[in-house]
Amino acid sequence: MIEQGLASALMDAAVDAIIVIDDKGIIQQFSESATVLFGYAPEEVLGNNCLLYTSDAADEEDSV
């Protein structure tokens, strides 16, 4: 599929972090720049809800 190949190439070449989520907030794609910026490997975040990685969720986790 040409479109998928182009999208993958753009994700890999982007300087800015790119995170693609679906309509339920589930992370579908996580760029290499996102890995560098946020410190998570794609395998760690793909399939998870993006709200797990917000500061509010982190604050709740720290207080438990």
C-alpha positions, 0 to 999 in steps of 0.5 A, a space after each residue: 500500500 503506497 499510502 501506508 509506506 508514505 505515512 511511515 516514511 513521513 513518521 520516520 523523517 519527522 523532526 517533531 514527535 507524532 502520535 496517532 490515536 484513534 477515536 477512542 484515544 488508543 495510540 496507533 502510531 508513535 514516531 521515532 521523535 516521540 520515542 526520543 522526546 517522551 522516552 517510551 518505545 513504541 512497543 510500550 505505548 501502542 494499543 494503550 490509551 493516550 490518557 495514561 501518559 498525561 500528567 494527571 494520570 502520572 500524578 495519580 499513579 505517584 500518589 497511590 
